[in-house]
Amino acid sequence: MLESLGANARAALDHARDCERMADQATDPDTRATFLQIAEKWSRLADSYQFSDRIRHFLEHCGSVRQVSSIFDDVQYPEDGRE
């Protein structure tokens, strides 16, 4: 899974892990809770980056499909009714 992550998603997940480590080391319950909340926000940001990457790849694919199909727009078919 990590191989397919974009750089932004990977960095956000790294920040989330750092915050989780700091939460584990925190002795104060409020500090621990704060680090866990920040880790969750970083994780959501990583999810957002991943979603954006998937949308971008999908749209790029749609564009390439459109380009290929447009090649056949000018094809002349025989007059015998076959297409």
C-alpha positions, -999 to +999 in steps of 0.1 A: +000+000+000+027+025+009+044+021-025+014+035-042+011+065-020+018+099-034+044+121-017+019+143+001-001+113+015+031+096+026+043+128+044+009+133+061+010+096+073+045+102+086+033+132+106+004+111+119+028+084+131+050+110+147+021+124+166+010+090+178+045+083+191+045+117+210+011+107+224+025+074+236+053+093+253+031+120+269+025+117+306-002+143+308-037+130+296-046+163+280-013+164+260-018+128+250-054+136+238-041+166+218-015+146+200-040+119+192-064+145+178-036+160+157-027+125+145-063+119+134-062+152+114-030+142+096-046+108+088-076+125+074-054+147+053-036+117+040-070+101+030-079+133+012-046+133-007-052+096-017-087+104-028-075+133-049-048+111-065-074+085-074-097+111-089-067+126-109-058+091-122-094+084-132-097+117-150-064+111-168-076+077-178-109+092-191-089+117-211-068+091-227-099+070-235-114+101-251-083+107-272-083+071-284-120+071-292-117+104-311-092+087-335-122+067-349-144+097-353-132+103-389-132+067-400-151+063-433-172+031-434-181+014-466-215+022-481-227-014-478-243-007-445-216-023-423-202-003-394 
